[in-house]
Amino acid sequence: MVAWISIPVGVVYKKSVRVEWFFNRNESYRGIERMGRIAKYVVLLVFVFSWSWACSPQLSNEPTGEVTGEVPATTDAGDAGGGIADAPPNKTCVSARDCPGQACRDGKCVKAFECIGHGDCKKDEYCFEDETGERCVPRCEIDTDCPSGHVCSDGQCHKPNWVKGKLPNEGSTQTQPIKVGVGVVDMDFPLGVSMGGFGFRPGPRGGYAKSLGGSEGAYDRFTIKALMLDDGMERVVLLRSPLIFTTDYMLTQISQRIVKETGIDLISKTLMVSHHSHSAPARFWNLLSDLGFGAFGGGDFLEEVFDRLAESFAKAIVLANNNLAEGRVGYTLVPDFDKENLIFSDRRNQSANNKNPNLLVMRVDKADGTPIAALVTFPMHGTISENTMLTNDAPGGLEFGLEDRLEAKFKTRVDVFFMQGSAGDVSPRGDRMGHKGTLQMQMIGHLASQTIVPLFEKIQTKTDLTLDVANKRIPVSRNSIGYKPGEFYRVILDEQQDHRYGAFQCVGKEYRHDTPEVHKDGKLGCAFSVFDLNGAPIAQFSKTRLTAMRIGDLHISSFPGEVTSILASRFVDAVKQESGSKIKDHVVMGYAQDHHLYILTEDDWYKGGYEASMNVWGPKFGSYLVKEAKALALQLTTPEKEKNDTGILPQDFYGIDLKKIEIPRLKSPKAGTVMTQPPKEYKRMDKRLTFTIYGGFNGTDNPRATLQMKQQDGSFKDVMLNGVRPYDDSGFRMIMTFKAVKEDFMYTFYFEELENFPTGTYRFRVDGTQWDGSKRVAYKVETDAFEIVPSDQLRVWNVTFDGENVEGWISYPSATNDDGKSAFRLEPSGFRLRSPLVTWRVGPPLRENDKVELTITFSQGGNEVAKVTATELNQRKVVKQEVVENRKDDGAETKKTYDALASGFKLKTDSKLAAGEYDVTITIKDSFGNTGSWTKKMTVK
């Protein structure tokens, strides 16, 4: 009876931890934490009294459906069993996997005892489960517990099947002028995939979305960017990932693909940094995948997604390598970027305002001085969007906005790399005027560009740069971190227990930085111990990789996770001090090389709060990383090449392909046809133009819409932005949504343009891929032609007239959901930033010094009595504008007044008009052909 109950209790513990983690993960729903704990006990009771139900197939929460259901690959589980088994004579082994039903000790298969939980086993053992059952076996904790060349993964050793390559520049003894290469490729992933970053993510389940909701559209497109530098002796790669974080396993597999294609091993030369959008594809992190930890925010691991991402990264690096040519590099550092918190700001109340304000801008030129890339580093989370739309978020806003302005200035393509900084406690802003969503993202690009473009122009690039790079993989354990017995512990039934392999969701209660209260060791309130959950270290948290890189006088240090600004600032100061004068320019790049969640200083960790609770190894982990990263950074100040072989190998996992899940790929007979055409005419700044196509299966298609303009000869050519890039759906200029109904996959595109876009005849071309039953095949479809014409919605408002002086204001239409008559609550209706100068609630002002055609006519009884004209607006200042915030069904309105920059006129009639009532008509036409009119009866007293 005890065993019968204890089995479901063990299962329930694992299942309930999922529930608690699921509730706690979302940064926007921390208050639901208590519900997770309640759910744990409710589920426990259900399992104890419903064991037969717990063993039934109903346990699966896997969605089903005709279109996109996940189908596990068929495997032979073998005979069920377990118990005590006799070891075959002289049977050698490396792990318990070599001894079915037995244990591996001292290289020999020996008897093993059945177990239900880890507590049934001896201290150096844990309860290991495979197809033969559960039994107590010895565990490894780090790679050095295993034979040489083996890695420790989830408590057992195995030998990876890695292909070896040669290092670049092997045998070189002399530096050469710097060579540069840029590789930019589209990231390949399935549409509909879950997005990483938030638990409780909304969206449909099924197919490519399991524990987290799936995506239903895209605001922009994801690219992978690789910058390669080579000085003849050293070759380094700066790899910008659009994912939420980087993993060592991903980098290992990327490097393996490159070795197989080129023979060159770049794993020790590559610095991979993710820009940390919370709305990028997930399902590439195999964190305890058998326990369903995808709800944690990374999505359940799916090998197809991982493979497609890894292949895309490898292609970008190979392309950069192929593009290597003589070039020039320079940089500048700004120590007090964004002092007014317009772009990014501190979000953590538990520490004083310590946002790291350092800005790095690196310029990469061709040999002739033409710029080809800009690398930018400062801290900024990518957490603006929380809906079902894929997006690069705030980092994308920075990249797209800066690319647009640099290319407008230099008339050549300039790829911008946003390399994330110490953003663990830093939020994006861009919301000073109430902008949100894509408008807020674009505001960040606008605001940052105002500082970065002038800096970029002044950077002096050079060819004589020396490169250096140092890497070190380090173990992560209680012993390596430096915990003594009785530190980082819990108390259960008056028994003190050290957190042997770490703990999670500790110190959740928040203490402000300006109060003396802190959490006390032993009373940390951790949600669970890793030992209880896994019985062995979590493989991803049992080691990590650090990199230090030098590019000329610039030193870069990586941190494997969400490093806070206060830790990064202290680290940089310490490195500079200990180096003497050898290191002056030093930056930290977070979310780099690996991911260990949040990384804090010890004093900050004890203050608790969200960031501290999202940490596995407790208060001393940050200090441990700082110590190791500092030693690595200082290695680059000496001419010697230190050996950093610790016996810790790259991340690898045993038999990951045994859990392969295949998503059925479907044919799409209508792919490459238009479902709904765009309207015949589109007025600038009007409601969004839309059209829909039938495309391919959303697992193989990611259709790209490109705007084309009709030429004089009748042909259509791609519209080129700044004469450099095709006008497509890459950077907030168009958005796309998708849905599937059986074999029909429908993609709807939305288009919106601003006041100065050229008029003419246009159409859209869409390029995509469909599944033909065995492979992807390309399709192309063009829409009908349509006209882009000027707006006729210029707004004239707040007009006053005293018989001689007439004054008023003119603005472009605002993109809101107010049609002037229907019941509504004010929301933005557009996705393009119409103006960075005013809130989205009011219309943008006409451009300063713009040439206009303004006519004001005064009439009585149908006869004109006076007329005033002007060719420019002579007023421009901040004025109060009244906006209807909501309207009820009965027409009652609630209004609010906003201060906003406006353009206007103040004119005089030739002579003062007599008292009486006049019909006043105002017409306006700007230099782009947009028009508007206003008519009202006005009384002169």
LUMVEXTOR-198609 format. One record per residue (C-alpha): x, y, z. Coordinates in steps of 0.5 Angstrom, whole numbers, plus 500, padded with zeros to 3 digits. Example, Ala and Ser with C-alpha at 12.3 -4.5 7.8 and 13.67 -1.06 7.14 Angstrom:
BEGIN
525491516
527498514
REM end
This chain:
BEGIN
500500500
506505502
509503495
503504491
502511494
509513494
509512486
504517485
507522490
513522486
510523479
506528482
512532485
515532478
508534475
507539480
513543480
511544472
505547475
509552480
514554475
509555469
506560474
512563476
515564470
511570466
514576468
508580468
504575472
508574478
502575483
499568480
505564484
500563490
496559485
502555483
503552490
495551491
495547485
501543487
497540493
490539489
494535484
497531489
490529492
488527485
494523484
494519490
486517490
486516482
492512480
489508475
487515471
495517472
497511469
492512463
494515456
489521459
496524462
498526455
497534454
499533447
494537442
491533436
489535429
489534422
493540420
499540425
499534430
506532433
507525432
513521436
517517432
516510433
521506438
522499441
522500448
524493450
522489455
519492462
523490468
528492473
529489480
536486482
540483477
546479476
552482473
555479467
562476468
567482466
562486463
565493462
562500462
562507462
555509465
549505467
546505460
551500458
548495464
541494462
537493469
544494473
549499475
556501473
561502478
569502477
568500470
564494471
556492471
554490478
548489481
543495482
537496487
530498485
528505487
522509487
525516488
532519489
531518497
532510496
539510494
546511497
549518498
553517491
547514487
541517485
534513482
536512474
530510469
531507463
527502459
528497464
525501470
528505475
534503479
540506484
546507480
552512481
552519478
557523475
557531477
562534472
566532466
572530470
568525474
568521467
573518463
577522458
573525452
567523456
561528458
557528464
550529462
544528467
548524472
551519466
558519462
558518455
563520449
560525444
561523436
564530435
568531428
575534429
577540425
583545424
584552427
584557422
591560421
595554423
602555422
602563421
607567425
606574422
600578423
597582416
592588415
585586418
580582414
573583415
567579413
560580414
555574413
547575414
542570412
535569414
533565420
530558418
524556423
517554422
512559423
507557428
512556433
512557440
516564443
521564448
521568454
514568458
510563461
503563460
504565453
498566449
497563442
494556439
497549441
499544436
504542432
510547433
507549439
506545445
507547453
507555450
502558445
504558438
505565434
500567429
504572425
510577425
512584425
518583422
523578420
529574423
536574421
542571423
549576423
556574423
562579423
569575422
575579423
582576421
589579422
593573419
594570426
588570429
581569426
575571431
567571429
562576433
555572432
549576433
543571434
536574435
534568440
532570447
539566449
545562447
546555449
553552449
550546446
547550440
554553439
557546439
552544434
553550429
561549430
560541428
556543422
562548420
567543421
564538416
563543411
569547411
574543415
575549420
574549427
571556430
568554436
574557440
574563436
566565436
563569441
555568440
551573443
543573443
539580443
534577448
527578444
522575448
518574442
523570438
522562436
523557442
523550443
531549442
533548449
533541452
532543459
529537463
525535457
522529459
519533465
516538461
520544463
518548456
513552460
518555464
519560458
523556453
518551450
519544450
525542446
523540438
529537434
527540428
527547430
534546433
537543427
534548423
536554427
543551428
544550420
542557419
547560424
552555421
550558414
552565416
559564419
560560413
558566408
562571413
568567412
567567404
566574404
573575408
577581404
581587407
578592411
578597416
575597424
574602429
570604435
568609440
565608447
560613451
560612458
554616459
549614454
541615455
542619461
534621461
532614461
529615454
531608451
533604457
532604464
533600471
527596473
530593479
527596486
532591490
538595487
540602487
539605480
545602477
543601469
550600466
550607461
556605457
555605449
560601444
559603437
564599432
565601425
567596420
569598413
571596406
578597405
576604401
573606407
566605405
562602411
559595411
557594419
556597425
556593432
552596438
552594445
548597451
543593455
536593454
531587455
527585449
520585453
515590449
511585446
507579450
502577444
502572439
506576434
514574432
518580433
525582434
522587439
526593442
533590439
530590432
527597433
534599434
537595429
532597423
532604425
539605425
540601419
535606415
539612418
546610416
544607409
540614408
547617410
552613406
547610400
550603402
548597405
550597413
548591417
547593424
549588430
546589436
550585441
546585448
549588454
548587462
541587461
539583467
536589470
534593465
528594461
526598454
523605454
521608448
515610451
516617453
510619449
505613451
508609445
507602445
508595441
511596434
511604435
515603442
520599438
521604432
521610437
527606440
531606434
529613432
532616439
538611439
540613432
540621434
546619438
549613434
549616427
554622429
558617433
559612427
561618422
567620427
570613428
577613425
578606422
584602421
587596418
593595424
589591429
591585433
586580435
586575441
581571444
581566450
576561452
575557458
570552460
569551468
565546472
559549476
558545482
558547490
565545490
567550484
563556486
566555493
560554498
562551505
558546508
552549512
552555506
546555501
542550505
534549507
531546513
526540513
523538520
529541523
534538519
539542515
540540508
545543503
542545496
547539493
545541486
542548487
535550488
530554484
525560485
529562492
528569495
522571491
520576497
522583495
527588499
528594497
535597496
534603501
532598507
536594511
532587510
535581506
534574506
537569511
541563509
537557511
530561510
530562502
524559501
526556495
520552491
524546490
531543490
535540484
536534488
529532489
527534482
533530478
537526483
543529479
546536477
542539471
547538465
546545462
547548469
553544471
558547467
559553462
563557458
567564458
570568453
575574453
576577446
581583444
580587438
585592438
585596444
577594445
576588450
570584451
568579456
562574456
557572461
553566460
546569462
542575464
548579468
545585472
548592471
551592478
555586477
558588470
560595472
563592478
567587474
569592469
572596474
576591477
579588471
581595469
584596476
588589476
590590469
594597471
593601465
593595460
585595459
582601458
576600454
572594456
565592455
561586458
556582453
551578456
546572454
553570451
556563449
551559454
545561459
545560466
539565467
540571472
547573474
547577480
552580486
551576492
549582496
544584491
541576491
540577498
535582497
531577493
526579488
524576481
531576478
534573484
529568484
531566477
537563479
539556480
546556484
544562489
548568492
555566490
554564483
555571480
562572484
564565482
563567474
566574476
573571478
573566473
572572467
576576470
582572470
580570463
580577461
587579464
590573460
589578454
594583457
600578456
603575450
603568452
597564450
595560456
592553456
585553459
584546459
580544465
577537463
570540462
568539455
563542450
555541452
553534449
547530450
546522450
541520445
537526444
535524437
531518441
526523443
525525436
518528434
516529427
511534425
507531419
509536413
502537409
501539401
498546400
494545393
493553393
500555394
502561390
495564389
492570391
486570396
484577396
487583392
489589395
484595394
485599387
487605391
491606397
491613400
497615404
496615412
490611411
487605414
492599413
492596406
491588406
491582402
491575403
495569399
495562399
502559401
505553403
505549410
507553416
512549417
516550411
514557409
515564411
513568405
516574404
512580401
516585397
513592394
514593387
513600383
511600375
516603371
515607364
516601360
510597364
515593368
515592375
521593379
523592387
522599391
529600394
529603400
535609400
537605394
540600398
535595400
528592397
522594401
519588404
516586410
523586414
523592419
516594421
514596414
509591413
506585418
504578416
499574420
497567418
492561419
491554417
484551415
486544413
490544407
489551406
495556409
493563409
498569409
495576410
499582409
498589412
501595409
501602411
505608409
507615411
506622408
512623403
512616400
512617392
505616389
505611383
502604381
505599385
504591386
506586391
510580390
510574395
516569395
515563399
516555399
511550399
512542401
511538395
511531399
518530399
522537399
521544399
519548392
519555391
513559389
512566387
505570386
504577384
498581386
494586382
496593381
494599385
495606386
498610392
495617392
496623397
492623403
486628403
485627411
490633413
486636419
485643421
483645428
483650434
481656429
480663431
478669428
476676430
475679424
482681422
487676425
486668423
490663427
489655427
493649427
494643422
496636423
497629419
491624421
493620427
493612427
487611432
481607432
476613433
472614426
468620429
462617431
462610433
463607441
470606442
476606447
482609444
487605441
492605436
490602429
497603426
503599426
508605423
511610427
508616424
512621428
517621434
515628436
508627439
504622442
500617437
494620440
494626436
496627429
503629427
505636425
507638418
514638417
518645419
519650413
515645409
512649403
504649403
499652399
494655404
488658402
483661407
476664404
471668408
464668405
457671406
451669403
455665398
459671396
467671397
468677402
476676403
481671402
488670405
493665402
500663405
506658402
508656409
506655416
509660421
507657427
511651431
510650438
507645443
500647444
494643448
490638444
484635446
483628444
477623445
479618449
472614449
465614446
459611449
453608445
449614447
454618444
457621451
465622450
470623455
476627453
483629455
488634453
495633451
501637450
504636443
508639438
504642432
505647426
500652424
499659422
497666424
495671418
491677417
486679412
487685408
482689412
478688418
471685417
465688419
461684425
457678423
457671421
462668416
463662412
470660413
473655409
480653409
484648404
491646405
496642401
503640403
509639399
508632398
501633395
497631401
490635402
485637407
479642408
475645414
469649414
465652419
461658421
464664425
462670428
465677428
463681434
REM end
